[in-house]
Amino acid sequence: MTTFKEKLDQELGEAPRFTKSLQEDILRQVRQTKKTRRWSYPLIIIGAIVMFLLIIEIGPLGQIEQTQHASIVQLAQQQSIKKYTMIYNSDEEIFKAGRPGWVIGQRVMEQSSEKVLLQQLLQQATVTQMNEQTFFRLQRDVWVEFKKGQVMKLKMFINDEDIGIVDYDNNSFYKVENKDLAKAYLELILNDDAKFEMSGLIVMLVIFLAIQMLGDKLMRKMFNIPKEYVNSHHRRAVWAIKILNTMMLMVIIIKGWILFTVIIGGYLVVSLLSSIFIDYYYGREEKRHYLSISSAIVGLLSLILFLFYIS
């Protein structure tokens, strides 16, 4: 070793390999890199929260239709119905129906006979006082758009003999006392209500999880991606974003926003993009972001299939 060191010193010289200024510059860059990594994942998390709040603001919750219109009877007599949607809702304080494609699980009434039947109901409605003791078999939120673009939000209480209608915007109550119309509309709802088969949903969930696990395994094997975290910062960032996503999902469920397609789509976009950014930042050399990208593709395809299933 001594002979080798002597030969090396003869070739390179015995002077220090790094000058003092160069050493200080290297130390400064290392410290700056550590500081940047320390604050990277909190910034990603804050960005995810801001993105999610913006999605809520520009979505259906931030663009609530507040329309002043004539009575529902006058509108039904003057204009024909262009389209309307309907969804079950037992909460009288919250309105859930909306434009087609905005709400998961609502029915879009497209047939002309369905529109004519609702138009006849509205034309025969009379203003009255709501009787709190009346029992109704069905409760539905109905969103209606007329030919000239005017919109109404109605809460309907349906019986075999009569139908109660609340104009949600104007806070007025109407009643239709026509047994034939009430029976026809009741049969329409019972026959055409969207039926969610729990077995079908369970099968879809199992298929989704299986595809997710298979895709993860194939990506790890194809690109030799280890299962361990890159470092402690990577582990903290991943768990922080998991906790954040869980908290956001709980808020969505509690607030009843889970029915809105914009909210669900926004939640998936924020959570999936956050995972991709974190994996790319900490593990791009190991191609860890490929796992997040494949998970994002599977998740979005599963959402599309679910929407087709319930429509």
Short mmCIF file of the C-alpha atoms (twelve columns), coordinates in Angstrom:
data_MODEL
# 
_entry.id   MODEL 
# 
loop_
_atom_site.group_PDB 
_atom_site.id 
_atom_site.type_symbol 
_atom_site.label_atom_id 
_atom_site.label_alt_id 
_atom_site.label_comp_id 
_atom_site.label_asym_id 
_atom_site.label_seq_id 
_atom_site.Cartn_x 
_atom_site.Cartn_y 
_atom_site.Cartn_z 
_atom_site.pdbx_PDB_model_num 
ATOM 1   C CA . MET A 1   0.000    0.000  0.000   1 
ATOM 2   C CA . THR A 2   2.919    2.334  0.747   1 
ATOM 3   C CA . THR A 3   4.416    1.835  -2.701  1 
ATOM 4   C CA . PHE A 4   1.015    2.442  -4.290  1 
ATOM 5   C CA . LYS A 5   0.485    5.641  -2.272  1 
ATOM 6   C CA . GLU A 6   3.926    6.914  -3.283  1 
ATOM 7   C CA . LYS A 7   3.174    6.315  -6.953  1 
ATOM 8   C CA . LEU A 8   -0.236   8.021  -6.558  1 
ATOM 9   C CA . ASP A 9   1.347    11.042 -4.880  1 
ATOM 10  C CA . GLN A 10  3.873    11.275 -7.691  1 
ATOM 11  C CA . GLU A 11  1.089    11.331 -10.266 1 
ATOM 12  C CA . LEU A 12  -1.324   13.681 -8.442  1 
ATOM 13  C CA . GLY A 13  0.997    15.518 -6.134  1 
ATOM 14  C CA . GLU A 14  0.789    15.852 -2.372  1 
ATOM 15  C CA . ALA A 15  -1.220   19.092 -2.395  1 
ATOM 16  C CA . PRO A 16  -4.764   18.952 -0.917  1 
ATOM 17  C CA . ARG A 17  -7.293   17.673 -3.457  1 
ATOM 18  C CA . PHE A 18  -9.895   20.347 -2.539  1 
ATOM 19  C CA . THR A 19  -9.250   24.002 -1.838  1 
ATOM 20  C CA . LYS A 20  -10.882  25.604 1.182   1 
ATOM 21  C CA . SER A 21  -13.325  27.596 -0.958  1 
ATOM 22  C CA . LEU A 22  -14.304  24.456 -2.867  1 
ATOM 23  C CA . GLN A 23  -14.883  22.568 0.384   1 
ATOM 24  C CA . GLU A 24  -17.121  25.354 1.686   1 
ATOM 25  C CA . ASP A 25  -19.088  25.394 -1.570  1 
ATOM 26  C CA . ILE A 26  -19.647  21.630 -1.426  1 
ATOM 27  C CA . LEU A 27  -20.837  21.822 2.196   1 
ATOM 28  C CA . ARG A 28  -23.186  24.681 1.347   1 
ATOM 29  C CA . GLN A 29  -24.755  22.738 -1.535  1 
ATOM 30  C CA . VAL A 30  -25.205  19.630 0.635   1 
ATOM 31  C CA . ARG A 31  -26.921  21.632 3.362   1 
ATOM 32  C CA . GLN A 32  -29.155  23.368 0.833   1 
ATOM 33  C CA . THR A 33  -30.127  20.008 -0.708  1 
ATOM 34  C CA . LYS A 34  -31.035  18.590 2.703   1 
ATOM 35  C CA . LYS A 35  -33.104  21.664 3.506   1 
ATOM 36  C CA . THR A 36  -34.943  21.415 0.194   1 
ATOM 37  C CA . ARG A 37  -35.740  17.749 0.745   1 
ATOM 38  C CA . ARG A 38  -36.931  18.466 4.264   1 
ATOM 39  C CA . TRP A 39  -39.571  20.928 3.038   1 
ATOM 40  C CA . SER A 40  -40.506  19.217 -0.195  1 
ATOM 41  C CA . TYR A 41  -43.269  16.892 0.970   1 
ATOM 42  C CA . PRO A 42  -45.071  19.491 3.150   1 
ATOM 43  C CA . LEU A 43  -45.227  21.730 0.095   1 
ATOM 44  C CA . ILE A 44  -46.643  18.847 -1.951  1 
ATOM 45  C CA . ILE A 45  -49.292  18.216 0.714   1 
ATOM 46  C CA . ILE A 46  -50.228  21.911 0.918   1 
ATOM 47  C CA . GLY A 47  -50.482  21.996 -2.874  1 
ATOM 48  C CA . ALA A 48  -52.799  18.979 -2.803  1 
ATOM 49  C CA . ILE A 49  -55.100  20.708 -0.303  1 
ATOM 50  C CA . VAL A 50  -55.190  23.892 -2.387  1 
ATOM 51  C CA . MET A 51  -55.975  21.926 -5.552  1 
ATOM 52  C CA . PHE A 52  -58.804  20.069 -3.827  1 
ATOM 53  C CA . LEU A 53  -60.344  23.270 -2.457  1 
ATOM 54  C CA . LEU A 54  -60.181  24.863 -5.903  1 
ATOM 55  C CA . ILE A 55  -61.932  21.846 -7.417  1 
ATOM 56  C CA . ILE A 56  -64.719  22.161 -4.844  1 
ATOM 57  C CA . GLU A 57  -65.017  25.895 -5.494  1 
ATOM 58  C CA . ILE A 58  -65.270  25.609 -9.296  1 
ATOM 59  C CA . GLY A 59  -67.447  22.495 -9.124  1 
ATOM 60  C CA . PRO A 60  -71.186  22.179 -8.540  1 
ATOM 61  C CA . LEU A 61  -70.800  23.191 -4.881  1 
ATOM 62  C CA . GLY A 62  -69.257  26.503 -5.902  1 
ATOM 63  C CA . GLN A 63  -71.811  27.173 -8.619  1 
ATOM 64  C CA . ILE A 64  -75.123  26.629 -6.854  1 
ATOM 65  C CA . GLU A 65  -77.983  27.691 -9.064  1 
ATOM 66  C CA . GLN A 66  -79.959  30.435 -7.405  1 
ATOM 67  C CA . THR A 67  -82.784  31.222 -9.803  1 
ATOM 68  C CA . GLN A 68  -85.805  33.423 -9.217  1 
ATOM 69  C CA . HIS A 69  -88.698  32.178 -11.300 1 
ATOM 70  C CA . ALA A 70  -92.453  32.291 -11.477 1 
ATOM 71  C CA . SER A 71  -94.571  29.654 -9.783  1 
ATOM 72  C CA . ILE A 72  -94.082  26.105 -10.960 1 
ATOM 73  C CA . VAL A 73  -97.628  26.099 -12.329 1 
ATOM 74  C CA . GLN A 74  -97.000  29.139 -14.536 1 
ATOM 75  C CA . LEU A 75  -93.733  27.764 -15.861 1 
ATOM 76  C CA . ALA A 76  -95.285  24.370 -16.616 1 
ATOM 77  C CA . GLN A 77  -98.163  26.055 -18.457 1 
ATOM 78  C CA . GLN A 78  -95.927  28.376 -20.506 1 
ATOM 79  C CA . GLN A 79  -92.956  26.156 -21.348 1 
ATOM 80  C CA . SER A 80  -92.292  22.498 -22.039 1 
ATOM 81  C CA . ILE A 81  -89.757  20.502 -20.037 1 
ATOM 82  C CA . LYS A 82  -86.403  20.064 -21.757 1 
ATOM 83  C CA . LYS A 83  -84.865  17.569 -19.324 1 
ATOM 84  C CA . TYR A 84  -84.984  16.602 -15.694 1 
ATOM 85  C CA . THR A 85  -83.207  14.352 -13.223 1 
ATOM 86  C CA . MET A 86  -84.344  12.578 -10.075 1 
ATOM 87  C CA . ILE A 87  -82.656  11.030 -7.045  1 
ATOM 88  C CA . TYR A 88  -83.773  9.584  -3.704  1 
ATOM 89  C CA . ASN A 89  -83.156  11.905 -0.755  1 
ATOM 90  C CA . SER A 90  -84.703  11.643 2.703   1 
ATOM 91  C CA . ASP A 91  -82.942  14.769 4.004   1 
ATOM 92  C CA . GLU A 92  -85.340  17.689 3.597   1 
ATOM 93  C CA . GLU A 93  -82.628  20.279 4.302   1 
ATOM 94  C CA . ILE A 94  -80.263  19.253 1.488   1 
ATOM 95  C CA . PHE A 95  -80.935  19.126 -2.253  1 
ATOM 96  C CA . LYS A 96  -78.968  16.482 -4.151  1 
ATOM 97  C CA . ALA A 97  -80.255  16.348 -7.735  1 
ATOM 98  C CA . GLY A 98  -78.479  18.296 -10.455 1 
ATOM 99  C CA . ARG A 99  -77.555  18.518 -14.092 1 
ATOM 100 C CA . PRO A 100 -77.082  15.212 -15.939 1 
ATOM 101 C CA . GLY A 101 -73.618  13.837 -15.232 1 
ATOM 102 C CA . TRP A 102 -73.074  15.880 -12.060 1 
ATOM 103 C CA . VAL A 103 -74.563  13.478 -9.508  1 
ATOM 104 C CA . ILE A 104 -73.782  9.786  -9.097  1 
ATOM 105 C CA . GLY A 105 -76.851  7.566  -8.900  1 
ATOM 106 C CA . GLN A 106 -79.459  10.041 -10.120 1 
ATOM 107 C CA . ARG A 107 -81.802  9.099  -12.946 1 
ATOM 108 C CA . VAL A 108 -81.934  11.175 -16.097 1 
ATOM 109 C CA . MET A 109 -85.526  11.200 -17.350 1 
ATOM 110 C CA . GLU A 110 -85.139  11.282 -21.132 1 
ATOM 111 C CA . GLN A 111 -88.354  9.746  -22.482 1 
ATOM 112 C CA . SER A 112 -91.063  12.101 -23.689 1 
ATOM 113 C CA . SER A 113 -93.721  10.247 -21.683 1 
ATOM 114 C CA . GLU A 114 -91.779  10.913 -18.474 1 
ATOM 115 C CA . LYS A 115 -91.534  14.624 -19.278 1 
ATOM 116 C CA . VAL A 116 -95.238  14.851 -20.158 1 
ATOM 117 C CA . LEU A 117 -96.222  13.165 -16.900 1 
ATOM 118 C CA . LEU A 118 -94.175  15.605 -14.814 1 
ATOM 119 C CA . GLN A 119 -95.536  18.530 -16.810 1 
ATOM 120 C CA . GLN A 120 -99.106  17.444 -16.073 1 
ATOM 121 C CA . LEU A 121 -98.273  17.169 -12.371 1 
ATOM 122 C CA . LEU A 122 -96.839  20.688 -12.251 1 
ATOM 123 C CA . GLN A 123 -99.758  22.162 -14.205 1 
ATOM 124 C CA . GLN A 124 -102.276 20.772 -11.711 1 
ATOM 125 C CA . ALA A 125 -100.342 21.775 -8.577  1 
ATOM 126 C CA . THR A 126 -102.016 24.132 -6.124  1 
ATOM 127 C CA . VAL A 127 -100.393 26.198 -3.383  1 
ATOM 128 C CA . THR A 128 -101.199 24.879 0.095   1 
ATOM 129 C CA . GLN A 129 -99.799  24.468 3.574   1 
ATOM 130 C CA . MET A 130 -97.591  21.467 4.230   1 
ATOM 131 C CA . ASN A 131 -99.039  18.967 6.704   1 
ATOM 132 C CA . GLU A 132 -96.215  17.597 8.806   1 
ATOM 133 C CA . GLN A 133 -98.303  14.595 9.848   1 
ATOM 134 C CA . THR A 134 -98.882  13.335 6.312   1 
ATOM 135 C CA . PHE A 135 -97.039  10.113 5.530   1 
ATOM 136 C CA . PHE A 136 -95.459  9.836  2.080   1 
ATOM 137 C CA . ARG A 137 -94.262  6.598  0.527   1 
ATOM 138 C CA . LEU A 138 -91.430  8.092  -1.530  1 
ATOM 139 C CA . GLN A 139 -89.267  11.198 -1.408  1 
ATOM 140 C CA . ARG A 140 -87.354  12.446 -4.416  1 
ATOM 141 C CA . ASP A 141 -85.272  15.468 -5.380  1 
ATOM 142 C CA . VAL A 142 -86.123  16.592 -8.905  1 
ATOM 143 C CA . TRP A 143 -84.035  19.003 -10.983 1 
ATOM 144 C CA . VAL A 144 -85.984  20.427 -13.951 1 
ATOM 145 C CA . GLU A 145 -84.837  22.518 -16.911 1 
ATOM 146 C CA . PHE A 146 -87.368  24.119 -19.262 1 
ATOM 147 C CA . LYS A 147 -86.965  24.932 -22.955 1 
ATOM 148 C CA . LYS A 148 -85.861  28.531 -22.349 1 
ATOM 149 C CA . GLY A 149 -83.216  27.497 -19.824 1 
ATOM 150 C CA . GLN A 150 -85.098  28.242 -16.609 1 
ATOM 151 C CA . VAL A 151 -84.303  25.767 -13.834 1 
ATOM 152 C CA . MET A 152 -86.342  24.541 -10.868 1 
ATOM 153 C CA . LYS A 153 -85.304  22.432 -7.908  1 
ATOM 154 C CA . LEU A 154 -88.209  20.452 -6.459  1 
ATOM 155 C CA . LYS A 155 -88.559  18.091 -3.515  1 
ATOM 156 C CA . MET A 156 -91.397  15.665 -4.175  1 
ATOM 157 C CA . PHE A 157 -93.332  13.659 -1.574  1 
ATOM 158 C CA . ILE A 158 -95.292  10.913 -3.322  1 
ATOM 159 C CA . ASN A 159 -98.317  8.887  -2.201  1 
ATOM 160 C CA . ASP A 160 -100.848 6.647  -3.919  1 
ATOM 161 C CA . GLU A 161 -103.470 9.406  -3.969  1 
ATOM 162 C CA . ASP A 162 -101.608 12.727 -3.933  1 
ATOM 163 C CA . ILE A 163 -98.189  14.319 -4.360  1 
ATOM 164 C CA . GLY A 164 -96.590  17.116 -2.370  1 
ATOM 165 C CA . ILE A 165 -94.082  19.398 -4.120  1 
ATOM 166 C CA . VAL A 166 -91.707  21.853 -2.461  1 
ATOM 167 C CA . ASP A 167 -90.144  24.581 -4.599  1 
ATOM 168 C CA . TYR A 168 -86.670  24.448 -3.042  1 
ATOM 169 C CA . ASP A 169 -85.575  27.929 -4.194  1 
ATOM 170 C CA . ASN A 170 -88.803  29.789 -3.375  1 
ATOM 171 C CA . ASN A 171 -89.623  27.688 -0.297  1 
ATOM 172 C CA . SER A 172 -93.252  27.212 -1.304  1 
ATOM 173 C CA . PHE A 173 -95.369  24.060 -1.017  1 
ATOM 174 C CA . TYR A 174 -97.779  22.675 -3.636  1 
ATOM 175 C CA . LYS A 175 -100.069 19.700 -3.725  1 
ATOM 176 C CA . VAL A 176 -101.464 17.630 -6.573  1 
ATOM 177 C CA . GLU A 177 -104.679 15.843 -5.600  1 
ATOM 178 C CA . ASN A 178 -105.157 13.572 -8.587  1 
ATOM 179 C CA . LYS A 179 -105.210 9.838  -7.860  1 
ATOM 180 C CA . ASP A 180 -104.555 8.784  -11.461 1 
ATOM 181 C CA . LEU A 181 -101.537 11.068 -11.880 1 
ATOM 182 C CA . ALA A 182 -100.177 10.174 -8.454  1 
ATOM 183 C CA . LYS A 183 -100.496 6.450  -9.133  1 
ATOM 184 C CA . ALA A 184 -98.927  6.773  -12.587 1 
ATOM 185 C CA . TYR A 185 -95.963  8.745  -11.242 1 
ATOM 186 C CA . LEU A 186 -95.533  6.348  -8.326  1 
ATOM 187 C CA . GLU A 187 -95.429  3.392  -10.720 1 
ATOM 188 C CA . LEU A 188 -92.952  5.218  -12.952 1 
ATOM 189 C CA . ILE A 189 -90.548  5.722  -10.053 1 
ATOM 190 C CA . LEU A 190 -90.924  2.205  -8.655  1 
ATOM 191 C CA . ASN A 191 -90.476  0.557  -12.067 1 
ATOM 192 C CA . ASP A 192 -87.565  2.670  -13.283 1 
ATOM 193 C CA . ASP A 193 -85.665  3.390  -10.068 1 
ATOM 194 C CA . ALA A 194 -81.973  2.633  -10.356 1 
ATOM 195 C CA . LYS A 195 -81.320  -0.664 -8.605  1 
ATOM 196 C CA . PHE A 196 -77.775  -1.141 -7.328  1 
ATOM 197 C CA . GLU A 197 -76.931  -4.795 -7.040  1 
ATOM 198 C CA . MET A 198 -74.591  -5.182 -4.081  1 
ATOM 199 C CA . SER A 199 -73.166  -8.383 -5.537  1 
ATOM 200 C CA . GLY A 200 -72.189  -6.528 -8.708  1 
ATOM 201 C CA . LEU A 201 -70.474  -3.764 -6.728  1 
ATOM 202 C CA . ILE A 202 -68.571  -6.331 -4.658  1 
ATOM 203 C CA . VAL A 203 -67.418  -8.115 -7.816  1 
ATOM 204 C CA . MET A 204 -66.235  -4.805 -9.287  1 
ATOM 205 C CA . LEU A 205 -64.329  -3.991 -6.095  1 
ATOM 206 C CA . VAL A 206 -62.639  -7.419 -6.048  1 
ATOM 207 C CA . ILE A 207 -61.678  -7.074 -9.717  1 
ATOM 208 C CA . PHE A 208 -60.298  -3.598 -9.089  1 
ATOM 209 C CA . LEU A 209 -58.156  -4.774 -6.151  1 
ATOM 210 C CA . ALA A 210 -56.921  -7.786 -8.126  1 
ATOM 211 C CA . ILE A 211 -55.916  -5.644 -11.100 1 
ATOM 212 C CA . GLN A 212 -54.251  -3.165 -8.747  1 
ATOM 213 C CA . MET A 213 -52.180  -5.872 -7.049  1 
ATOM 214 C CA . LEU A 214 -51.294  -7.553 -10.344 1 
ATOM 215 C CA . GLY A 215 -50.239  -4.257 -11.916 1 
ATOM 216 C CA . ASP A 216 -48.099  -3.382 -8.895  1 
ATOM 217 C CA . LYS A 217 -46.381  -6.758 -8.970  1 
ATOM 218 C CA . LEU A 218 -45.702  -6.603 -12.711 1 
ATOM 219 C CA . MET A 219 -44.298  -3.066 -12.526 1 
ATOM 220 C CA . ARG A 220 -41.985  -3.970 -9.642  1 
ATOM 221 C CA . LYS A 221 -40.731  -7.047 -11.453 1 
ATOM 222 C CA . MET A 222 -40.354  -5.320 -14.812 1 
ATOM 223 C CA . PHE A 223 -38.376  -2.338 -13.505 1 
ATOM 224 C CA . ASN A 224 -36.825  -4.023 -10.434 1 
ATOM 225 C CA . ILE A 225 -38.494  -1.601 -7.998  1 
ATOM 226 C CA . PRO A 226 -37.927  -2.483 -4.313  1 
ATOM 227 C CA . LYS A 227 -40.754  -2.422 -1.788  1 
ATOM 228 C CA . GLU A 228 -38.822  -0.505 0.860   1 
ATOM 229 C CA . TYR A 229 -38.964  3.281  1.092   1 
ATOM 230 C CA . VAL A 230 -36.070  5.278  -0.316  1 
ATOM 231 C CA . ASN A 231 -35.427  7.027  3.010   1 
ATOM 232 C CA . SER A 232 -37.210  8.318  6.099   1 
ATOM 233 C CA . HIS A 233 -38.372  11.473 4.279   1 
ATOM 234 C CA . HIS A 234 -40.009  9.344  1.599   1 
ATOM 235 C CA . ARG A 235 -41.801  7.261  4.239   1 
ATOM 236 C CA . ARG A 236 -43.072  10.355 6.051   1 
ATOM 237 C CA . ALA A 237 -44.294  11.933 2.827   1 
ATOM 238 C CA . VAL A 238 -46.167  8.791  1.766   1 
ATOM 239 C CA . TRP A 239 -47.871  8.385  5.144   1 
ATOM 240 C CA . ALA A 240 -48.661  12.087 5.363   1 
ATOM 241 C CA . ILE A 241 -50.452  12.019 2.001   1 
ATOM 242 C CA . LYS A 242 -52.304  8.816  3.000   1 
ATOM 243 C CA . ILE A 243 -53.566  10.473 6.176   1 
ATOM 244 C CA . LEU A 244 -54.551  13.595 4.241   1 
ATOM 245 C CA . ASN A 245 -56.453  11.570 1.636   1 
ATOM 246 C CA . THR A 246 -58.291  9.675  4.382   1 
ATOM 247 C CA . MET A 247 -59.271  12.917 6.098   1 
ATOM 248 C CA . MET A 248 -60.507  14.438 2.829   1 
ATOM 249 C CA . LEU A 249 -62.558  11.315 2.068   1 
ATOM 250 C CA . MET A 250 -64.159  11.451 5.524   1 
ATOM 251 C CA . VAL A 251 -65.105  15.116 4.980   1 
ATOM 252 C CA . ILE A 252 -66.591  14.254 1.584   1 
ATOM 253 C CA . ILE A 253 -68.703  11.466 3.076   1 
ATOM 254 C CA . ILE A 254 -69.852  13.506 6.092   1 
ATOM 255 C CA . LYS A 255 -70.806  16.499 3.913   1 
ATOM 256 C CA . GLY A 256 -72.659  14.286 1.424   1 
ATOM 257 C CA . TRP A 257 -70.407  15.393 -1.442  1 
ATOM 258 C CA . ILE A 258 -69.615  11.829 -2.451  1 
ATOM 259 C CA . LEU A 259 -72.566  11.910 -4.865  1 
ATOM 260 C CA . PHE A 260 -70.991  14.618 -7.026  1 
ATOM 261 C CA . THR A 261 -68.920  13.273 -9.898  1 
ATOM 262 C CA . VAL A 262 -66.816  16.447 -9.977  1 
ATOM 263 C CA . ILE A 263 -65.889  16.005 -6.315  1 
ATOM 264 C CA . ILE A 264 -65.053  12.303 -6.659  1 
ATOM 265 C CA . GLY A 265 -63.063  12.942 -9.834  1 
ATOM 266 C CA . GLY A 266 -61.255  15.851 -8.186  1 
ATOM 267 C CA . TYR A 267 -60.453  13.768 -5.125  1 
ATOM 268 C CA . LEU A 268 -58.962  11.012 -7.275  1 
ATOM 269 C CA . VAL A 269 -56.943  13.497 -9.329  1 
ATOM 270 C CA . VAL A 270 -55.509  15.193 -6.225  1 
ATOM 271 C CA . SER A 271 -54.683  11.952 -4.386  1 
ATOM 272 C CA . LEU A 272 -53.196  10.200 -7.414  1 
ATOM 273 C CA . LEU A 273 -51.150  13.182 -8.609  1 
ATOM 274 C CA . SER A 274 -49.818  13.726 -5.082  1 
ATOM 275 C CA . SER A 275 -48.613  10.118 -4.953  1 
ATOM 276 C CA . ILE A 276 -47.001  10.430 -8.379  1 
ATOM 277 C CA . PHE A 277 -45.178  13.632 -7.428  1 
ATOM 278 C CA . ILE A 278 -43.877  12.178 -4.165  1 
ATOM 279 C CA . ASP A 279 -42.659  8.944  -5.747  1 
ATOM 280 C CA . TYR A 280 -41.067  10.855 -8.610  1 
ATOM 281 C CA . TYR A 281 -39.306  13.281 -6.285  1 
ATOM 282 C CA . TYR A 282 -37.874  10.664 -3.943  1 
ATOM 283 C CA . GLY A 283 -37.539  7.614  -6.174  1 
ATOM 284 C CA . ARG A 284 -37.305  8.633  -9.800  1 
ATOM 285 C CA . GLU A 285 -33.930  6.842  -10.102 1 
ATOM 286 C CA . GLU A 286 -35.681  3.600  -9.159  1 
ATOM 287 C CA . LYS A 287 -38.707  4.467  -11.324 1 
ATOM 288 C CA . ARG A 288 -41.034  4.326  -8.309  1 
ATOM 289 C CA . HIS A 289 -43.395  6.839  -9.934  1 
ATOM 290 C CA . TYR A 290 -44.254  4.160  -12.501 1 
ATOM 291 C CA . LEU A 291 -46.192  2.387  -9.726  1 
ATOM 292 C CA . SER A 292 -48.215  5.520  -8.950  1 
ATOM 293 C CA . ILE A 293 -48.888  6.149  -12.637 1 
ATOM 294 C CA . SER A 294 -50.167  2.603  -13.158 1 
ATOM 295 C CA . SER A 295 -52.350  2.923  -10.042 1 
ATOM 296 C CA . ALA A 296 -53.749  6.205  -11.368 1 
ATOM 297 C CA . ILE A 297 -54.648  4.617  -14.697 1 
ATOM 298 C CA . VAL A 298 -56.373  1.675  -12.998 1 
ATOM 299 C CA . GLY A 299 -58.237  4.023  -10.627 1 
ATOM 300 C CA . LEU A 300 -59.544  6.290  -13.372 1 
ATOM 301 C CA . LEU A 301 -60.612  3.342  -15.532 1 
ATOM 302 C CA . SER A 302 -62.406  1.828  -12.536 1 
ATOM 303 C CA . LEU A 303 -64.260  5.115  -11.940 1 
ATOM 304 C CA . ILE A 304 -65.367  5.229  -15.575 1 
ATOM 305 C CA . LEU A 305 -66.591  1.627  -15.424 1 
ATOM 306 C CA . PHE A 306 -68.447  2.346  -12.172 1 
ATOM 307 C CA . LEU A 307 -70.218  5.349  -13.718 1 
ATOM 308 C CA . PHE A 308 -71.266  3.215  -16.698 1 
ATOM 309 C CA . TYR A 309 -72.503  0.529  -14.294 1 
ATOM 310 C CA . ILE A 310 -74.787  2.832  -12.317 1 
ATOM 311 C CA . SER A 311 -76.058  4.815  -15.315 1 
# 
